[in-house]
Amino acid sequence: QVQLVESGGGLVQPGGSLRLSCVVSSNIFRFDTMGWYRQAPGKLRELVAHITRDDSTNYPDSVKGRFTISRDNAKNTVYLQSNSLKPEDTAVYYCHADDLRLGLEYWGQGTQVTVSS
């Protein structure tokens, strides 16, 4: 069973930064894509950042230029560097992995990010 464990969330002031980490219990190179999603209270879960096996990345306009996703295959870890945080970035952030060959996807338990003064 593959496990994804997020960490790095917390309370930060507007304009601040956080780096989220997602440690995976499996070799992450097996996954076609990995990503970060977030869900705020009363809202749908949305994609925040996406990275493929060949390190192609994708971001929605809401975070483009402020968030950066990266991966360290040797450490089986995916990161989300989030800068210039805004109150509207407040949400639970989830790590996600896709194994398209097996038709499986995996989610972490989430880490809370709160942006507030």
Buried (B, 14 or more C-beta within 10 A) or exposed (E): EBEBBBEBBEEBEEEBEBEBBBBBEBEBEEBEBBBBBBBBEEEEBEBBBBBBBEEEBEBEEBBEEBBBBBBEEEEBBBBBBBBEBBEEBBBBBBBBBBBEEEEEEBEBEBBEBBBEE
